[in-house]
Amino acid sequence: MVGIGVGLAAGLAALGAAIGNGLIVANYLQSVARQPEMEGKLRTTMFIGAGLVEGLAIVAIVIAFMLVGKV
């Protein structure tokens, strides 16, 4: 039963990160299409945001696997 919860938590964390990264990249492309001269600054901001989203997903997955031994 614990394995199902861990799998569900890890899967939802990965799904949330995928959706978040998709939104970040989509908005980046839309912004660059509107203002090409801002591409450098927007790219830096996009990579920072994508890194934060991925970091949050990794933390959620680690916490989910840490809970395996607690229950």
Buried (B, 14 or more C-beta within 10 A) or exposed (E): EEEEEBEEBBEBBBEBBEEBBEEBEEEBEEBBEEEEEEEEEBEEBBEEBBEEBEEBBEEBBEEBEEEEEEE
